[in-house]
């Protein structure tokens, strides 16, 4: 499946915003922003349609999935007003999904990605993860060692402890999984990938490979 989507306007607008991250520039280029946002929304719509055949997305719309471009400045030292990427969480309920959604982000200079999982797990979520791994990691390892998952994501990504977590032996057979502090799978996308005609097909294939991992997380955390 190929797509008639044109993602060049998204990358072009975000490249300019990265160099001029201020309100006057944004307002002067609002028409360009609206065009870029419409292109990104169309991409998310196509992705939802492609996933609907295999995913129970509950009739979610692209607008329910899209995150705002404005940054939350309340607790940040960086006071630039806008994100320099466009992003969406695709799952039942969109951004408010109660299950692990697919996260897609488009940014210029090869900083686009598809990701899923728990980026900032709570102490309780980490406890449940480590308990599940300790009790029986067979199901998890079957998922992350599946050929397509390894090809597309090269295992799980995220910060990890330098040693065994408290209460676990340093020679635990699944120490590499216990050490994780972020429970995520990530596939990076180049600008060439983003502007290719098979972008929706590429991301759909990766979502399908990621789905068993997300459902595993839903079942334990």
Secondary structure, DSSP 8 states (H G I E B T S, - for coil): -------HHHHHHHHHHHHS-SHHHHHHTHHHHHHHHHHHHHHHHHHHHHHTTTS--TT--HHHHB--SB---TT-S----B-SEEEEEESTTGGG-SS--EEEEEETTT-EEEEEEETT--HHHHHHHHHHHHH--HHHHHHHTSHHHHHHH-S-BS-B-SS--TTS-TT-TTHHHHTBSSEEEEEEE-HHHHTSTTHHHHHHHHHHHHHHHHHHHHHH-
